[in-house]
């Protein structure tokens, strides 16, 4: 009877563990279906996790096909989501979180011990021990792990959005830099032709040295601006390479000659603050973390008086002078925090929860401010870019035409013509920058209302100041 009692205890402990543990397995998609659905709805391109060499080969083939033709902003985003290894590392973090979920869903493994003592008598003891407290709290710990896994999914969405918005910003900066180089190259060719003409006229005595020097100085200034623009172009293209994760032979991709045209009218958002608070991924993450902390606080409060509770089944055989005496039974081990009665753990959990509450409120306030700032920058940069396009550049074209006619009719001197050329170059450069700032502001507005990174800073102060001076 005694041996059956000990074996029965062992079987009972194992049965309880199997009953509470259930069947914990890994999901087929590793949690990526939800990530792909949410990111696809926001950026138009679904997230994809590269799990093996076949996935990597398929992703590289897709990237090769995308860079075969001039890049659009949507192509750039797709390349970034396929090719950015930091983003793939974020998806691996999601896989790690799933392993933690499966691990938290499993019952604690029992420990087995075997004692063999010899001397005047022989004793053999077998013992199995199970953490009963861990078994009893398994459903709660599993629920907490499920919440943590949902947080990991949201973080994967956030990383995807951040990669997408940064790719858009880098794309617009690179295209704007290339457009500026193209424009200045055209200006350099014209300035060089005029400089050469001035040199020949000077050799014949038809143009004074002062006028020649002005032409040569203007040409030198344009060459200097072009060199600066080319340096900026290389820097912005490298930033785009980094955002897209491209290297080697993939760096030969082509960009369009100019930025896309402005939309016919800007977006109108009646309540941008509410949209940001209800849809931003980082706010959702903070809410889910708060829910998980609430469950952890409840678990800590429930176990504050008992830290450890273990049950053991014991079988012992004593052999003395050829006689065998079997013994069996059970044991209980528990630890009681007699010095603080769990107050330390409870207070720590309470303060951790309250800290998360305050951080959530702070994040919500900042999200509202980000949304307002992003929308103001979006509308302001649109108005500035449209003003340059519809007002400043047409006026500059008219001034250039009239100045050239006056110069050809000997009604104005060369100094006026050079001044107009400088102003025209500056106005076109600022128009390119204004349009670039608008498209970056649009990406910032998406980031401010959906999550995935902070603001880039909005339109440059120089662009706004130039617009006001115009």
Buried (B, 14 or more C-beta within 10 A) or exposed (E): EEEEBBBEBBEBBBEBBEEBBEEBEEEEEBBBBBBBEBBBEBBEBBBBBBBEEEBEEEBBEBBEEBBEEEBBBBBBBBBBBBBBEEBBEBBBEBBEBBEEBBEBBBBBEBEEEEEEEEEEEEBBBBBBBBBBBBBBBBEBBBBBBBBBBBBBBBBBBBBBBBBBBBBBBBBBBBBBBBBBBBBBEEBBEEBEEBBEEBEEBBEEEEBEEEBBEBBBEBBEBBBEBBEEBBEBBEEBBEBBBBBBBBEEEBEEBEBBEBBEEBEEEBEEBEEBBEBBBEBBBBBBBBBBBBBBBBBBBBBBBEBBEBEEBBBBBBBBBBBEEEEEEBBBEBEEEEEEBEEEEBEEBBEEBBEBBEEBBEEBEEBBEBBBEBBBBBBBBBBBBBBBBBBBBEEBBEEBEEBBEEBBEBBEEEEBEBEEBBBBBBBBBEBBBBBBBBBBBBBBBBBBBBBBBBBBBBBBEBBBEEBBEBBEEB
